[in-house]
């Protein structure tokens, strides 16, 4: 299905490593495009729907 979860990226103060660096670069350059490539992870996957 085209809406299946394939992975995610968490940016923000709770991120680690390069993701945290990306977050701080965004804060440092507000209004400008800050591009990084990130590997998708299963962390932050949406919860499974309850059985019907």
N, C-alpha and C positions, 0 to 999 in steps of 0.2 A: 504494500500500500504506500502511496506517495507521502503520507504524513507520518510514517514510522520514525521514531526517534533513532538517529544514527550517532549521536554523541553531542557533547556540549563543551563550552569553555566558560570558566568562572573568572571574571575580572572584578577587582574591587580590593578593599583593604584587607580582606581575608584570603586573598590569593597568595600564591607562593612563586618564587623564582621569576621567570620571564613574564608570567601573567601579571605579577605585581609590578614589575618594571613598566610594562605596557600601561597599567592603570596610572602610575605616577606620571608617565610621559603625557597621557591624556590630560591630567590635571594641570601639568606644567604648560601645555600648549592648547588652552581652551579655544575652541572655534576653528582649530586646524585639524587636518586629517592626520592621524597617527596610525600607521599600518604595521601590524606584526602578523606573522603566520603562527598559528597554534595547532597543536594536535588535539583532536576531539577525544574526550574521555566519556565514560559511562557515569561519572560523578554528576549529580544533578539531574539524573534521568527523571522524567515525570513519573508519578506514582502509578502503579497498576490499577486499572479500574476494578471496582468490586465485582465479584461474580454475580451474574443475573439469574 
